[in-house]
Amino acid sequence: MATTLEHITLEVPSFEVSFIRTLSKKMGWTMKRQRKSGIQQALEDVDAGRIYKAKSVEDLMAQLDA
């Protein structure tokens, strides 16, 4: 009997990834983890309004040190 494989995408909290990995190993599943690139994260930050415009170089440096 041939087994049909399904491709499933899950979004889980990062602290649950180790549990999902352990479960997949015990079940004999294959798990691949895809991380977002830096540019993807940056674009999501812009879309969500998580941006900061520095008023001056000193202001920028103060934010970087924080």
N, CA, C and O atoms as a Tinker XYZ file with bonds, in Angstrom:
   264  protein
     1  N      0.831000   -1.164000    0.000000    73     2
     2  CA     0.000000    0.000000    0.000000    64     1     3
     3  C      0.890000    1.248000    0.000000    63     2     4     5
     4  O      1.780000    1.373000    0.842000    81     3
     5  N      0.656000    2.165000   -0.935000    73     3     6
     6  CA     1.440000    3.395000   -1.036000    64     5     7
     7  C      0.873000    4.443000   -0.079000    63     6     8     9
     8  O     -0.342000    4.567000    0.080000    81     7
     9  N      1.764000    5.186000    0.546000    73     7    10
    10  CA     1.361000    6.243000    1.457000    64     9    11
    11  C      1.406000    7.576000    0.735000    63    10    12    13
    12  O      2.392000    7.903000    0.074000    81    11
    13  N      0.343000    8.335000    0.864000    73    11    14
    14  CA     0.296000    9.665000    0.278000    64    13    15
    15  C      0.823000   10.655000    1.303000    63    14    16    17
    16  O      0.368000   10.678000    2.447000    81    15
    17  N      1.778000   11.467000    0.895000    73    15    18
    18  CA     2.365000   12.453000    1.795000    64    17    19
    19  C      1.669000   13.796000    1.617000    63    18    20    21
    20  O      1.309000   14.177000    0.503000    81    19
    21  N      1.486000   14.500000    2.710000    73    19    22
    22  CA     0.892000   15.825000    2.707000    64    21    23
    23  C      1.929000   16.834000    3.179000    63    22    24    25
    24  O      2.740000   16.535000    4.056000    81    23
    25  N      1.903000   17.997000    2.610000    73    23    26
    26  CA     2.773000   19.097000    3.045000    64    25    27
    27  C      1.897000   20.033000    3.870000    63    26    28    29
    28  O      0.897000   20.548000    3.370000    81    27
    29  N      2.268000   20.258000    5.138000    73    27    30
    30  CA     1.481000   21.084000    6.051000    64    29    31
    31  C      2.373000   22.177000    6.616000    63    30    32    33
    32  O      3.525000   21.921000    6.968000    81    31
    33  N      1.853000   23.385000    6.705000    73    31    34
    34  CA     2.568000   24.502000    7.301000    64    33    35
    35  C      1.910000   24.846000    8.627000    63    34    36    37
    36  O      0.694000   25.022000    8.694000    81    35
    37  N      2.715000   24.943000    9.688000    73    35    38
    38  CA     2.226000   25.302000   11.019000    64    37    39
    39  C      2.903000   26.575000   11.484000    63    38    40    41
    40  O      4.082000   26.794000   11.208000    81    39
    41  N      2.170000   27.403000   12.179000    73    39    42
    42  CA     2.763000   28.557000   12.848000    64    41    43
    43  C      2.602000   28.306000   14.332000    63    42    44    45
    44  O      1.487000   28.266000   14.850000    81    43
    45  N      3.732000   28.136000   15.014000    73    43    46
    46  CA     3.716000   27.850000   16.446000    64    45    47
    47  C      4.664000   28.814000   17.159000    63    46    48    49
    48  O      5.599000   29.338000   16.553000    81    47
    49  N      4.418000   29.043000   18.448000    73    47    50
    50  CA     5.359000   29.878000   19.208000    64    49    51
    51  C      6.750000   29.248000   19.212000    63    50    52    53
    52  O      6.882000   28.024000   19.187000    81    51
    53  N      7.771000   30.076000   19.243000    73    51    54
    54  CA     9.138000   29.557000   19.143000    64    53    55
    55  C      9.479000   28.587000   20.266000    63    54    56    57
    56  O     10.282000   27.676000   20.064000    81    55
    57  N      8.880000   28.764000   21.457000    73    55    58
    58  CA     9.193000   27.854000   22.558000    64    57    59
    59  C      8.583000   26.468000   22.366000    63    58    60    61
    60  O      8.947000   25.540000   23.088000    81    59
    61  N      7.666000   26.303000   21.412000    73    59    62
    62  CA     7.042000   25.003000   21.139000    64    61    63
    63  C      7.760000   24.210000   20.045000    63    62    64    65
    64  O      7.445000   23.042000   19.818000    81    63
    65  N      8.721000   24.837000   19.370000    73    63    66
    66  CA     9.389000   24.183000   18.238000    64    65    67
    67  C     10.085000   22.898000   18.677000    63    66    68    69
    68  O     10.030000   21.898000   17.961000    81    67
    69  N     10.731000   22.904000   19.827000    73    67    70
    70  CA    11.423000   21.684000   20.274000    64    69    71
    71  C     10.425000   20.548000   20.511000    63    70    72    73
    72  O     10.728000   19.393000   20.214000    81    71
    73  N      9.243000   20.861000   21.040000    73    71    74
    74  CA     8.214000   19.831000   21.232000    64    73    75
    75  C      7.751000   19.272000   19.890000    63    74    76    77
    76  O      7.625000   18.058000   19.731000    81    75
    77  N      7.499000   20.152000   18.932000    73    75    78
    78  CA     7.066000   19.714000   17.597000    64    77    79
    79  C      8.153000   18.865000   16.942000    63    78    80    81
    80  O      7.849000   17.866000   16.291000    81    79
    81  N      9.420000   19.255000   17.110000    73    79    82
    82  CA    10.536000   18.487000   16.553000    64    81    83
    83  C     10.584000   17.091000   17.179000    63    82    84    85
    84  O     10.755000   16.101000   16.468000    81    83
    85  N     10.434000   17.007000   18.506000    73    83    86
    86  CA    10.440000   15.715000   19.196000    64    85    87
    87  C      9.282000   14.852000   18.720000    63    86    88    89
    88  O      9.459000   13.662000   18.457000    81    87
    89  N      8.106000   15.438000   18.610000    73    87    90
    90  CA     6.935000   14.705000   18.135000    64    89    91
    91  C      7.139000   14.188000   16.723000    63    90    92    93
    92  O      6.794000   13.046000   16.421000    81    91
    93  N      7.696000   15.018000   15.863000    73    91    94
    94  CA     7.898000   14.593000   14.474000    64    93    95
    95  C      8.900000   13.444000   14.385000    63    94    96    97
    96  O      8.728000   12.540000   13.566000    81    95
    97  N      9.941000   13.466000   15.213000    73    95    98
    98  CA    10.914000   12.368000   15.202000    64    97    99
    99  C     10.270000   11.071000   15.664000    63    98   100   101
   100  O     10.499000   10.019000   15.067000    81    99
   101  N      9.458000   11.136000   16.730000    73    99   102
   102  CA     8.811000    9.934000   17.251000    64   101   103
   103  C      7.814000    9.346000   16.264000    63   102   104   105
   104  O      7.621000    8.131000   16.217000    81   103
   105  N      7.176000   10.214000   15.471000    73   103   106
   106  CA     6.180000    9.759000   14.504000    64   105   107
   107  C      6.813000    9.364000   13.162000    63   106   108   109
   108  O      6.137000    8.802000   12.299000    81   107
   109  N      8.110000    9.658000   12.986000    73   107   110
   110  CA     8.778000    9.326000   11.736000    64   109   111
   111  C      8.508000   10.335000   10.634000    63   110   112   113
   112  O      8.654000   10.030000    9.450000    81   111
   113  N      8.115000   11.531000   11.024000    73   111   114
   114  CA     7.836000   12.591000   10.059000    64   113   115
   115  C      9.115000   13.344000    9.736000    63   114   116   117
   116  O     10.099000   13.270000   10.473000    81   115
   117  N      9.090000   14.063000    8.635000    73   115   118
   118  CA    10.191000   14.941000    8.263000    64   117   119
   119  C      9.784000   16.368000    8.574000    63   118   120   121
   120  O      8.706000   16.816000    8.184000    81   119
   121  N     10.650000   17.075000    9.276000    73   119   122
   122  CA    10.348000   18.462000    9.632000    64   121   123
   123  C     11.387000   19.379000    9.033000    63   122   124   125
   124  O     12.589000   19.154000    9.178000    81   123
   125  N     10.919000   20.415000    8.357000    73   123   126
   126  CA    11.799000   21.435000    7.811000    64   125   127
   127  C     11.358000   22.762000    8.393000    63   126   128   129
   128  O     10.167000   23.073000    8.443000    81   127
   129  N     12.327000   23.535000    8.830000    73   127   130
   130  CA    12.036000   24.828000    9.434000    64   129   131
   131  C     12.450000   25.927000    8.475000    63   130   132   133
   132  O     13.603000   25.994000    8.052000    81   131
   133  N     11.501000   26.789000    8.135000    73   131   134
   134  CA    11.797000   27.896000    7.232000    64   133   135
   135  C     11.746000   29.197000    8.028000    63   134   136   137
   136  O     10.722000   29.538000    8.620000    81   135
   137  N     12.845000   29.901000    8.033000    73   135   138
   138  CA    12.914000   31.167000    8.757000    64   137   139
   139  C     12.778000   32.324000    7.780000    63   138   140   141
   140  O     13.136000   32.220000    6.607000    81   139
   141  N     12.258000   33.412000    8.287000    73   139   142
   142  CA    12.111000   34.608000    7.467000    64   141   143
   143  C     13.463000   35.284000    7.313000    63   142   144   145
   144  O     14.272000   35.313000    8.240000    81   143
   145  N     13.688000   35.821000    6.135000    73   143   146
   146  CA    14.932000   36.551000    5.910000    64   145   147
   147  C     14.841000   37.907000    6.603000    63   146   148   149
   148  O     13.761000   38.345000    6.997000    81   147
   149  N     15.964000   38.549000    6.742000    73   147   150
   150  CA    16.009000   39.861000    7.370000    64   149   151
   151  C     15.153000   40.877000    6.641000    63   150   152   153
   152  O     14.499000   41.707000    7.273000    81   151
   153  N     15.149000   40.822000    5.319000    73   151   154
   154  CA    14.346000   41.778000    4.551000    64   153   155
   155  C     12.862000   41.496000    4.728000    63   154   156   157
   156  O     12.060000   42.430000    4.764000    81   155
   157  N     12.475000   40.212000    4.840000    73   155   158
   158  CA    11.067000   39.885000    5.089000    64   157   159
   159  C     10.623000   40.417000    6.446000    63   158   160   161
   160  O      9.529000   40.966000    6.575000    81   159
   161  N     11.473000   40.253000    7.457000    73   159   162
   162  CA    11.153000   40.773000    8.783000    64   161   163
   163  C     11.054000   42.297000    8.762000    63   162   164   165
   164  O     10.160000   42.872000    9.383000    81   163
   165  N     11.970000   42.948000    8.050000    73   163   166
   166  CA    11.959000   44.406000    7.970000    64   165   167
   167  C     10.688000   44.909000    7.280000    63   166   168   169
   168  O     10.088000   45.888000    7.725000    81   167
   169  N     10.281000   44.249000    6.207000    73   167   170
   170  CA     9.059000   44.658000    5.505000    64   169   171
   171  C      7.824000   44.477000    6.384000    63   170   172   173
   172  O      6.905000   45.295000    6.339000    81   171
   173  N      7.799000   43.416000    7.180000    73   171   174
   174  CA     6.689000   43.219000    8.114000    64   173   175
   175  C      6.679000   44.311000    9.183000    63   174   176   177
   176  O      5.613000   44.782000    9.580000    81   175
   177  N      7.866000   44.715000    9.651000    73   175   178
   178  CA     7.957000   45.800000   10.623000    64   177   179
   179  C      7.403000   47.100000   10.039000    63   178   180   181
   180  O      6.678000   47.825000   10.719000    81   179
   181  N      7.739000   47.393000    8.798000    73   179   182
   182  CA     7.240000   48.606000    8.143000    64   181   183
   183  C      5.719000   48.530000    8.010000    63   182   184   185
   184  O      5.024000   49.499000    8.316000    81   183
   185  N      5.199000   47.395000    7.562000    73   183   186
   186  CA     3.752000   47.228000    7.411000    64   185   187
   187  C      3.022000   47.390000    8.742000    63   186   188   189
   188  O      1.911000   47.920000    8.786000    81   187
   189  N      3.649000   46.932000    9.827000    73   187   190
   190  CA     3.021000   47.004000   11.148000    64   189   191
   191  C      3.273000   48.350000   11.829000    63   190   192   193
   192  O      2.766000   48.596000   12.924000    81   191
   193  N      4.055000   49.220000   11.188000    73   191   194
   194  CA     4.320000   50.531000   11.773000    64   193   195
   195  C      5.409000   50.534000   12.823000    63   194   196   197
   196  O      5.519000   51.487000   13.594000    81   195
   197  N      6.213000   49.495000   12.869000    73   195   198
   198  CA     7.301000   49.427000   13.852000    64   197   199
   199  C      8.574000   50.035000   13.258000    63   198   200   201
   200  O      9.568000   49.343000   13.035000    81   199
   201  N      8.519000   51.327000   13.011000    73   199   202
   202  CA     9.665000   52.035000   12.449000    64   201   203
   203  C      9.977000   53.245000   13.330000    63   202   204   205
   204  O      9.123000   53.699000   14.092000    81   203
   205  N     11.166000   53.749000   13.228000    73   203   206
   206  CA    11.591000   54.904000   14.013000    64   205   207
   207  C     12.411000   55.819000   13.119000    63   206   208   209
   208  O     13.334000   55.377000   12.435000    81   207
   209  N     12.066000   57.095000   13.132000    73   207   210
   210  CA    12.828000   58.081000   12.371000    64   209   211
   211  C     13.622000   58.917000   13.365000    63   210   212   213
   212  O     13.049000   59.583000   14.228000    81   211
   213  N     14.914000   58.876000   13.240000    73   211   214
   214  CA    15.782000   59.633000   14.146000    64   213   215
   215  C     15.734000   61.111000   13.791000    63   214   216   217
   216  O     15.664000   61.486000   12.620000    81   215
   217  N     15.774000   61.943000   14.829000    73   215   218
   218  CA    15.757000   63.393000   14.638000    64   217   219
   219  C     17.149000   63.929000   14.319000    63   218   220   221
   220  O     17.297000   64.989000   13.711000    81   219
   221  N     18.169000   63.178000   14.742000    73   219   222
   222  CA    19.548000   63.601000   14.509000    64   221   223
   223  C     20.448000   62.376000   14.632000    63   222   224   225
   224  O     19.988000   61.291000   14.988000    81   223
   225  N     21.716000   62.554000   14.340000    73   223   226
   226  CA    22.680000   61.469000   14.484000    64   225   227
   227  C     22.771000   61.053000   15.949000    63   226   228   229
   228  O     22.846000   59.864000   16.258000    81   227
   229  N     22.765000   62.035000   16.848000    73   227   230
   230  CA    22.834000   61.737000   18.276000    64   229   231
   231  C     21.612000   60.931000   18.726000    63   230   232   233
   232  O     21.733000   59.997000   19.519000    81   231
   233  N     20.448000   61.298000   18.218000    73   231   234
   234  CA    19.213000   60.580000   18.531000    64   233   235
   235  C     19.314000   59.128000   18.036000    63   234   236   237
   236  O     18.929000   58.200000   18.747000    81   235
   237  N     19.824000   58.940000   16.835000    73   235   238
   238  CA    20.005000   57.596000   16.280000    64   237   239
   239  C     20.961000   56.785000   17.134000    63   238   240   241
   240  O     20.685000   55.625000   17.443000    81   239
   241  N     22.075000   57.377000   17.518000    73   239   242
   242  CA    23.055000   56.649000   18.332000    64   241   243
   243  C     22.473000   56.287000   19.693000    63   242   244   245
   244  O     22.754000   55.213000   20.225000    81   243
   245  N     21.664000   57.179000   20.256000    73   243   246
   246  CA    21.026000   56.888000   21.544000    64   245   247
   247  C     20.068000   55.708000   21.418000    63   246   248   249
   248  O     19.984000   54.886000   22.330000    81   247
   249  N     19.347000   55.611000   20.305000    73   247   250
   250  CA    18.429000   54.490000   20.080000    64   249   251
   251  C     19.191000   53.188000   19.865000    63   250   252   253
   252  O     18.748000   52.126000   20.302000    81   251
   253  N     20.332000   53.268000   19.195000    73   251   254
   254  CA    21.132000   52.070000   18.968000    64   253   255
   255  C     21.746000   51.540000   20.262000    63   254   256   257
   256  O     21.918000   50.333000   20.429000    81   255
   257  N     22.074000   52.455000   21.172000    73   255   258
   258  CA    22.654000   52.064000   22.465000    64   257   259
   259  C     21.615000   51.511000   23.419000    63   258   260   261
   260  O     21.958000   50.788000   24.356000    81   259
   261  N     20.357000   51.836000   23.198000    73   259   262
   262  CA    19.282000   51.416000   24.123000    64   261   263
   263  C     19.004000   49.938000   24.055000    63   262   264
   264  O     18.134000   49.441000   24.769000    81   263
